[in-house]
Structures are given as structure tokens and as C-alpha cells.
């Protein structure tokens, strides 16, 4: 006689707890806003801009975590260092350009050759004519950018996204692909080791000191907005970061839902073995996932440097861990969850400090307290799927 099956845990229980906690927090914040005499509407708008910018950065980084986890069930703890590399690539692109034409040609041939080789391997399904066009655009565009004038922040952003994408693919090929069939613990330990390795290599190459990331642009000019007799001060970067994030999210969503490679990514995330039997090149899809995640991390790294005006080799450690927390909050493996988690974390971090100034010194603790609460009461995240393994 078969043993009786245990009664399932009600699925609505965790949702009810989450809703109850949300209501309590909303009431607490409302009470605090009312009790603060100097908290004006202008200050609330200022906090909103800051929170939206910070949450957008967390969302971009969190997408890399959740995409990799959705494909190969790996938490890529080296993703924060990919974020750091993106900032430094842009920093040095603006610092050393323009180059003498001979040096620019040498850099174009060496770096462009590596970039083109990696992109051809990842996008091997492209036709020969498209690969020729891609190679011509990379070589000619790189040579012109490096030779004739100093690179601006827009060009530096594009260069950084391209180079960091290659770094992400190389990280997967060197550190993770040889362990593809190994236990998850081995890959997790490798991810932690890769994180420490990139941190130390960054300190060796870039130096351990903090370097200023100053860009001469109108985006740094202080803008004012009068609300209710009070003045809100902000810069164009506070508006630029959410705008670029929204554009990148739109492009990513269109790619995932409508392109052939995007459909292959979704099939691989559901069942890699079945996808491979149906003709999907799983290795190519995994490399493509790392490429996309690294590209988004590079964009976040450049905008983070623009926002806070500095770069250093350990700059990816704390934002990377917080972005992982954001991915868990929203639901690890869920793209909308990563975006929602990043925004939630950004708003909590800004508004709690603004409403409770005495807690400013503990600002970085909020993310980890929230991570513990989510893992205790709703491990699948706010909108994630139930990831309980069936045996």
C-alpha cells in the first residue's frame, strides 16, 4: 500500500504574509512622513529621483544574476567584478584617447580580433555576409574612435559594453564551462574564486586607489525644480540612468520574446537536454547569456561611475551583492522579478535613510536584512516561481 502523500502547504500563505508585511511597512512609512515636520513634498520628489536611479542600477546588475541562474542554475558571484571592468574600460577609453594612428591600429587589430572572434563564436548562426559586415564595422569604427578625437561618455559606454561582453564570455569559457557537468557546489566555489581573482587582478592592473571619474558634460550641471515653494536639486544623470535602463530593458524584452536566439534561451532555461535534442546549441546559448548579462553590467558600471564620480577595483563588491539580493527579492530566475527587486531595494535604501536619519550608518545593512526575511518567508521571491526540486 502506497504511503499517503503529505498535504501540500497552502500557496497563499506566503503571499498573505508578504501582503501583511507590505501593509505594515507602508503604514510605518506614512506615519513617519507625517511625524517629520521638515519632510516636504520637494524632499519626497528628491528622494524619488535618487531611489529610481539607484534602483535602476541594481536592476541592470540583477538581470545578469537572474539570467545566468535561469539557464544553468549558477549564482555568478563574479558578476560584480564584471560590473567593475565595465567602469574601468570606459574610464581608460576616455583617459587615453585620442591615440597615435600607429598605436590605434595595433590596438584595433589585437583587441578587435579577440572581440570579433568571440562574437563570431557566440553568434555562429549568423550568415557569412553578416559576419563580414560585423567585422568591418568593429575594425573601422574602433580605429576611427581611437584616433581622431577624445572619446566621450557615450562612445566610452559603447566600447565598454563591447569589451565587457567579451570578458563575460571568456569568464564562462575559462572558469565555468570545464565544470559544466560537475556538482553545483564546485561551480559555486569557482564563482567565488573568480570574484576574488578579478578583484586582485584589478588592484594589480588598475591600482588600489580610488580614481575620479569626471566627465565634462551638461549632464553634471545642477538643475532646479520648484515644488510648493521648495527647491529640488538634481542633475541630468538622475534622469539619464532610468531612461537608459528602460531602453535596455525594452531591447532585452524584445530580444528574449521575439528573436530566434531568445526563444532558444527560453527553451534552454526550461530544459537544456530537451532543447539540445531539438537542435539548440546549448553551449552557444549559455555563452550568449553571459554576453548579455555582462553587457548590461557594463552599462550599469559606466552609469554608476557617472553618478558617483569614482572608480576603484573593489567597486563591484557591494553593488554586486546588493544586486544579487535584488534578484532574490524579485524571484531568482525571473527577469521582471530582477527589475522589481532592484527598484524595491533602491527605494527602501533611499527612503529609510531619508525618513530615519539615525540609521544612515546602517544603510548597507538593509539589503541583507531584507534578503534574510525573503529567504525565511518567501524563498521564491515576490513574483518568482516555486523552485522546490522534486525528487
C-alpha positions as CSV (number, residue, x, y, z in Angstrom):
1,X,0.0,0.0,0.0
2,X,1.4,3.3,-1.0
3,X,2.2,5.8,1.7
4,X,-0.1,8.7,1.9
5,X,1.2,11.9,0.3
6,X,1.8,14.8,2.7
7,X,-0.7,17.6,2.5
8,X,0.7,20.5,0.4
9,X,1.5,23.7,2.1
10,X,-1.1,26.4,1.1
11,X,0.4,28.5,-1.7
12,X,-1.4,31.6,-0.5
13,X,0.2,31.6,2.9
14,X,3.5,33.2,1.9
15,X,1.6,35.7,-0.3
16,X,-0.6,36.7,2.6
17,X,2.4,37.2,4.8
18,X,4.1,39.3,2.1
19,X,1.0,41.4,1.7
20,X,0.7,41.9,5.5
21,X,4.3,42.9,5.8
22,X,3.9,45.4,2.9
23,X,0.9,47.0,4.6
24,X,2.7,47.3,7.9
25,X,5.7,48.9,6.2
26,X,3.5,51.3,4.2
27,X,1.7,52.4,7.4
28,X,5.0,52.8,9.2
29,X,6.5,55.0,6.5
30,X,3.3,57.0,6.2
31,X,3.3,57.7,10.0
32,X,7.0,58.7,9.8
33,X,6.4,61.1,6.9
34,X,3.5,62.8,8.8
35,X,5.6,63.0,12.0
36,X,8.5,64.7,10.3
37,X,7.9,68.4,10.2
38,X,10.7,69.2,7.7
39,X,9.8,66.4,5.2
40,X,8.3,68.4,2.4
41,X,6.9,67.4,-1.0
42,X,10.1,68.7,-2.6
43,X,12.2,66.4,-0.4
44,X,10.0,63.5,-1.3
45,X,10.5,64.2,-5.0
46,X,14.2,64.4,-4.5
47,X,14.2,61.1,-2.7
48,X,12.1,59.6,-5.6
49,X,14.7,60.6,-8.2
50,X,17.6,59.2,-6.1
51,X,15.7,56.0,-5.4
52,X,14.7,55.5,-9.1
53,X,18.3,56.0,-10.2
54,X,19.8,53.6,-7.6
55,X,17.1,51.0,-8.2
56,X,17.6,51.1,-12.0
57,X,21.3,50.4,-11.5
58,X,20.6,47.5,-9.2
59,X,18.0,46.2,-11.7
60,X,20.6,46.2,-14.6
61,X,23.1,44.2,-12.5
62,X,20.5,41.9,-11.1
63,X,19.4,40.9,-14.6
64,X,22.8,39.3,-15.1
65,X,22.5,37.2,-12.0
66,X,18.9,36.0,-12.8
67,X,19.6,35.2,-16.5
68,X,22.6,33.0,-15.6
69,X,20.7,31.3,-12.8
70,X,17.8,30.7,-15.1
71,X,19.9,29.0,-17.7
72,X,22.5,26.9,-15.7
73,X,21.3,27.3,-12.1
74,X,24.6,29.1,-11.1
75,X,24.9,32.2,-8.9
76,X,27.7,34.0,-10.7
77,X,29.3,35.9,-7.8
78,X,32.0,37.3,-10.2
79,X,29.3,39.4,-11.8
80,X,30.1,42.3,-9.6
81,X,33.6,42.3,-10.9
82,X,32.3,42.3,-14.5
83,X,30.5,45.5,-13.5
84,X,33.8,46.9,-12.2
85,X,35.5,46.0,-15.5
86,X,32.9,47.9,-17.4
87,X,33.5,51.0,-15.5
88,X,37.3,50.8,-15.9
89,X,37.0,50.1,-19.7
90,X,35.1,53.3,-20.1
91,X,37.4,55.2,-17.8
92,X,40.5,54.3,-19.7
93,X,38.8,54.8,-23.1
94,X,38.2,58.4,-22.2
95,X,41.6,58.9,-20.5
96,X,43.9,57.7,-23.2
97,X,42.2,58.8,-26.4
98,X,43.0,60.0,-29.0
99,X,45.8,57.6,-29.7
100,X,48.6,58.0,-32.4
101,X,47.4,56.2,-35.5
102,X,50.0,53.5,-35.3
103,X,49.1,52.7,-31.7
104,X,45.4,52.8,-32.6
105,X,45.9,50.4,-35.5
106,X,47.8,48.0,-33.2
107,X,45.1,48.1,-30.5
108,X,42.4,47.7,-33.1
109,X,44.0,44.7,-34.6
110,X,44.7,43.0,-31.3
111,X,41.6,43.8,-29.3
112,X,39.3,43.9,-32.4
113,X,40.5,40.4,-33.4
114,X,39.7,39.0,-30.0
115,X,36.3,40.7,-29.9
116,X,35.4,39.6,-33.4
117,X,36.5,36.0,-32.7
118,X,34.3,35.8,-29.5
119,X,31.3,37.4,-31.2
120,X,31.6,35.0,-34.1
121,X,31.7,32.0,-31.8
122,X,28.7,33.2,-29.8
123,X,26.7,34.3,-32.9
124,X,27.8,31.4,-35.1
125,X,24.4,31.2,-36.7
126,X,24.9,34.5,-38.5
127,X,25.5,34.3,-42.2
128,X,28.9,34.8,-43.7
129,X,28.0,38.2,-45.1
130,X,26.7,39.4,-41.8
131,X,29.9,38.3,-40.1
132,X,32.0,40.2,-42.7
133,X,29.9,43.4,-42.1
134,X,30.2,43.0,-38.3
135,X,34.0,42.6,-38.6
136,X,34.3,45.7,-40.9
137,X,32.2,47.8,-38.5
138,X,34.2,46.7,-35.5
139,X,37.6,47.4,-37.0
140,X,36.8,50.6,-38.9
141,X,34.7,52.0,-36.1
142,X,37.3,51.2,-33.4
143,X,40.1,52.7,-35.4
144,X,38.2,55.9,-36.1
145,X,37.1,56.3,-32.5
146,X,40.6,55.8,-31.0
147,X,42.4,58.0,-33.5
148,X,40.7,61.3,-34.3
149,X,39.3,62.7,-31.0
150,X,38.9,62.1,-27.3
151,X,36.2,59.6,-26.6
152,X,33.1,61.0,-25.0
153,X,31.0,59.2,-22.4
154,X,28.5,57.8,-25.0
155,X,31.3,56.3,-27.1
156,X,33.0,55.0,-23.9
157,X,29.7,53.4,-22.9
158,X,29.5,51.5,-26.2
159,X,33.2,50.5,-26.1
160,X,32.8,49.3,-22.5
161,X,29.7,47.2,-23.3
162,X,31.5,45.5,-26.2
163,X,34.7,44.8,-24.3
164,X,32.9,43.7,-21.1
165,X,30.6,41.4,-23.2
166,X,33.8,39.6,-24.4
167,X,35.1,39.5,-20.8
168,X,31.9,37.8,-19.7
169,X,32.1,35.2,-22.4
170,X,35.7,34.5,-21.6
171,X,34.9,34.1,-17.9
172,X,32.2,31.5,-18.8
173,X,34.5,29.6,-21.2
174,X,37.5,29.5,-18.9
175,X,36.0,29.2,-15.4
176,X,32.6,27.6,-15.8
177,X,32.4,25.5,-18.9
178,X,35.0,22.9,-17.8
179,X,32.8,22.3,-14.7
180,X,29.5,22.1,-16.7
181,X,28.9,18.5,-15.5
182,X,30.3,18.9,-12.0
183,X,28.2,19.3,-8.9
184,X,26.7,22.8,-8.3
185,X,28.9,23.2,-5.2
186,X,32.0,23.1,-7.5
187,X,30.7,25.8,-9.8
188,X,29.6,27.9,-6.8
189,X,33.1,27.7,-5.3
190,X,34.6,28.5,-8.7
191,X,32.4,31.6,-9.0
192,X,33.6,32.9,-5.6
193,X,37.2,32.2,-6.5
194,X,36.7,34.0,-9.8
195,X,35.3,37.0,-7.9
196,X,38.4,37.2,-5.7
197,X,40.7,36.6,-8.6
198,X,39.3,39.5,-10.6
199,X,39.3,41.8,-7.6
200,X,43.0,41.2,-7.0
201,X,43.9,41.4,-10.7
202,X,42.0,44.7,-10.8
203,X,44.1,46.0,-7.9
204,X,47.3,44.8,-9.6
205,X,46.5,46.4,-13.0
206,X,44.4,49.4,-12.1
207,X,45.9,50.2,-8.7
208,X,44.2,50.0,-5.3
209,X,43.4,53.7,-5.1
210,X,40.1,55.4,-5.8
211,X,40.3,57.3,-9.1
212,X,38.0,60.2,-10.1
213,X,35.6,59.6,-12.9
214,X,34.8,63.2,-14.1
215,X,33.1,63.8,-17.4
216,X,32.7,67.3,-18.9
217,X,29.1,67.1,-19.9
218,X,25.9,69.1,-19.4
219,X,24.5,66.1,-17.5
220,X,26.6,67.2,-14.5
221,X,25.0,70.6,-14.3
222,X,22.7,71.1,-11.4
223,X,19.1,71.6,-12.3
224,X,16.4,73.0,-10.1
225,X,12.7,72.4,-9.8
226,X,10.3,74.5,-7.6
227,X,7.6,72.5,-5.8
228,X,5.4,74.0,-3.2
229,X,7.8,76.9,-2.5
230,X,10.8,74.5,-2.0
231,X,13.5,73.7,-4.5
232,X,14.5,70.3,-5.7
233,X,18.2,70.0,-6.9
234,X,19.2,67.2,-9.3
235,X,21.4,66.6,-12.3
236,X,20.7,65.2,-15.7
237,X,22.3,61.9,-14.7
238,X,19.4,61.2,-12.3
239,X,17.1,61.3,-15.4
240,X,19.5,59.6,-17.8
241,X,20.1,56.5,-15.8
242,X,16.4,55.4,-15.6
243,X,16.0,56.3,-19.3
244,X,18.9,54.2,-20.5
245,X,17.8,51.4,-18.2
246,X,14.3,51.5,-19.7
247,X,15.7,51.4,-23.3
248,X,18.0,48.4,-22.5
249,X,15.1,46.6,-20.8
250,X,12.9,47.2,-23.8
251,X,15.6,45.8,-26.2
252,X,16.2,42.8,-23.9
253,X,12.5,42.0,-23.7
254,X,12.1,42.2,-27.5
255,X,15.1,40.0,-28.0
256,X,14.0,37.4,-25.5
257,X,10.4,37.2,-26.7
258,X,10.7,37.6,-30.4
259,X,14.1,36.6,-31.7
260,X,15.1,33.0,-32.6
261,X,18.1,33.1,-30.1
262,X,15.8,34.5,-27.4
263,X,13.4,31.6,-27.9
264,X,16.3,29.2,-27.7
265,X,17.3,30.8,-24.4
266,X,13.9,30.3,-23.0
267,X,13.8,26.7,-24.2
268,X,17.3,26.1,-22.6
269,X,16.1,27.6,-19.3
270,X,13.1,25.2,-19.3
271,X,15.0,22.0,-20.1
272,X,18.5,22.1,-21.5
273,X,18.6,18.4,-22.5
274,X,15.4,18.6,-24.5
275,X,16.4,21.8,-26.1
276,X,19.7,20.2,-27.2
277,X,17.8,17.2,-28.7
278,X,15.7,19.7,-30.6
279,X,18.8,21.2,-32.2
280,X,19.6,24.1,-29.9
281,X,23.3,24.7,-29.4
282,X,23.3,24.9,-25.6
283,X,26.9,26.0,-25.3
284,X,26.2,28.9,-27.6
285,X,23.1,29.9,-25.7
286,X,25.0,29.8,-22.3
287,X,27.8,32.0,-23.8
288,X,25.1,34.3,-25.2
289,X,23.5,34.6,-21.8
290,X,26.9,35.6,-20.2
291,X,27.4,38.1,-23.0
292,X,24.1,39.8,-22.5
293,X,24.5,39.8,-18.7
294,X,28.0,41.3,-19.0
295,X,26.7,44.0,-21.5
296,X,24.0,45.1,-19.0
297,X,26.6,45.1,-16.1
298,X,28.9,47.3,-18.2
299,X,26.1,49.8,-18.8
300,X,25.4,49.8,-15.1
301,X,29.1,50.2,-14.2
302,X,29.5,53.2,-16.5
303,X,26.4,54.9,-15.2
304,X,27.3,54.1,-11.6
305,X,30.7,55.8,-12.2
306,X,29.0,58.8,-13.8
307,X,26.6,59.0,-10.9
308,X,29.1,58.8,-8.1
309,X,32.2,60.1,-9.9
310,X,34.7,57.5,-9.0
311,X,36.1,54.0,-9.9
312,X,38.2,51.5,-8.0
313,X,38.9,47.8,-8.2
314,X,36.5,46.8,-5.3
315,X,33.6,49.0,-6.6
316,X,31.7,45.9,-7.8
317,X,31.7,44.0,-4.5
318,X,28.9,45.8,-2.6
319,X,26.7,46.7,-5.6
320,X,27.1,43.1,-6.8
321,X,25.9,41.6,-3.6
322,X,23.0,44.1,-3.4
323,X,22.0,43.2,-6.9
324,X,22.0,39.6,-6.0
325,X,19.8,40.4,-3.1
326,X,17.5,42.3,-5.5
327,X,17.3,39.2,-7.8
328,X,16.3,37.1,-4.8
329,X,13.8,39.6,-3.7
330,X,12.1,39.7,-7.0
331,X,12.5,36.0,-7.7
332,X,15.8,34.5,-8.9
333,X,15.4,33.3,-12.5
334,X,12.6,35.9,-13.3
335,X,13.6,38.9,-15.5
336,X,10.6,41.0,-14.3
337,X,11.4,39.9,-10.8
338,X,15.0,41.2,-11.1
339,X,13.8,44.6,-12.2
340,X,11.2,44.8,-9.5
341,X,13.7,43.6,-6.8
342,X,16.2,46.3,-7.9
343,X,13.6,49.0,-7.7
344,X,12.3,47.8,-4.4
345,X,15.8,47.7,-2.9
346,X,16.7,51.1,-4.3
347,X,13.5,52.8,-2.9
348,X,13.9,51.1,0.5
349,X,17.6,52.1,0.8
350,X,16.9,55.8,-0.1
351,X,13.6,56.3,1.8
352,X,14.6,54.6,5.0
353,X,17.8,56.7,5.3
354,X,15.8,59.8,4.5
355,X,13.0,59.1,6.9
356,X,15.2,57.7,9.7
357,X,18.5,59.7,9.6
358,X,19.8,58.0,12.6
359,X,20.1,54.8,10.5
360,X,22.3,56.3,7.9
361,X,25.4,54.4,9.2
362,X,23.5,51.1,8.7
363,X,22.4,51.9,5.1
364,X,24.1,48.8,3.6
365,X,22.6,46.5,6.2
366,X,19.0,47.0,4.9
367,X,19.7,44.9,1.9
368,X,20.9,41.9,3.9
369,X,18.1,42.1,6.4
370,X,15.6,42.1,3.6
371,X,17.4,39.1,2.0
372,X,17.1,37.1,5.2
373,X,13.4,38.0,5.5
374,X,12.7,37.0,1.9
375,X,14.6,33.7,2.3
376,X,12.7,32.9,5.5
377,X,9.2,33.8,4.5
378,X,9.1,33.8,0.7
379,X,12.1,32.0,-0.8
380,X,10.7,32.2,-4.4
381,X,10.7,36.0,-4.3
382,X,7.9,38.4,-4.9
383,X,7.0,37.2,-8.4
384,X,9.3,34.2,-8.8
385,X,8.3,30.6,-9.4
386,X,8.4,27.9,-6.8
387,X,12.0,26.5,-7.2
388,X,11.5,23.5,-4.9
389,X,13.2,20.5,-6.5
390,X,11.0,17.4,-7.0
391,X,12.6,14.0,-6.0
